[in-house]
Amino acid sequence: MTTFHSDVTHGDVTGLPESAQETSATVRIAVRPSRSRGLLRRRGDAYVAVDGVEQPCAWGRPMTIPLAPGTHQMSVFAQLRGGLGRPGGPGRGTLRLTLGAGDLVTVVAAPEGRGDGTFRLSVVDDL
């Protein structure tokens, strides 16, 4: 089972031993809420899935995900508390990443603005 870590400082692979940093890759992701639609942030939870393993994440707070080198499928979605939402359907933003040993990749997930909760995932230089 994959465990995601959410305590990270920018530019640092916190929580990973130095030897693991050399043989694994790391993705930092932040899920940004919509500025115009506060409903999801107030009444919904954000989730990050890597290779089908889903993990809740805090809105706007960076999450660190150590991964083996190779190609990975990352997705983000929001679900209203109480089970309402579309975890597998429209609204899920996806990104395929190919990582090498020691890579540190930063990803931002932001609402596309269509009002349907769809996220766009982008690789960025820094959060």
Secondary structure by P-SEA (a helix, b strand, c coil): cbbbbccccccccccccaaaaacbbbbbbbbbcccccccccccbbbbbbcccbbbbbcccbbbbbbbcccbbbbbccccccccccccccccbbbbbbbbccbbbbbbbbbbcccccbbbbbbbcccc
